[in-house]
């Protein structure tokens, strides 16, 4: 019996080891990788010496994600009708109102008014140069335009006496306008969005004061409409922030 004890012990130990080896094990779940994310657009395809973009460049631009970069700096710049630098004295308060809205939103690192009096080129090249001087990745281009009309109202009957035209409000002036803001991505030369706020106003005046009162009406309409324009700008910028690559990805725990 004493000779059988080591043999029995060896059999028991090997059978236990075999039992443990035969137990099934659950390896971590492996998830298949999804389709690769589109490449972020980093190159400006709009060279000055070409009239258009190539087919491959067009596809690259349209396939790339549209989003607002983190810690972005935005310059607010008033422009002319054809998106050229406005050399007029910047008396309008609309750009400063847009800067205040951007600064208080927390969506950008810095917002600043941009002065167009630096020695720059015309057109888009000048816009990019100004952005480089201010070290801003984006320019919010602001402009407003008005269509004016005037007509006589019943009080104009008094104009039969010439002196009445000096003070009788027999002329109705009407202004229809649009306030526009466009977010320009300086590095890629693309436009992320354009928003418009339409305004309209009427007033009565004497013929002598019609021109002055129409200018005052323009300023009042701009002051009224820029607040709504700023709301539209912030709404679209929030959407661009939410579209950043990885913005909706939550950390996943490994399943075992």
Secondary structure, 3 states (H helix, E strand, C coil): CHHHHHHHHHHHHHHHHHHHHHCCCCCCCCCCCCCCCCCCCCCCCCCCCCCCCCHHHHHHHHHCCCCCCCCCEEEEEEECCCCCECCCCCCCCHHHHHHHHHHHHCCCCEEEECCCCCCCCCHHHHHHHHHHHHCCCEEEEEEEEEEEEEEECHHHHHHHCHHHHHCCCCEEEEEEEEEEEEEEECCCCEEEEEEEEEEEEEEEECHHHHHHHHHHHHHHHHHHHHHHHHHHHHHHHHHHHHCCCCCCCCCCCCCC
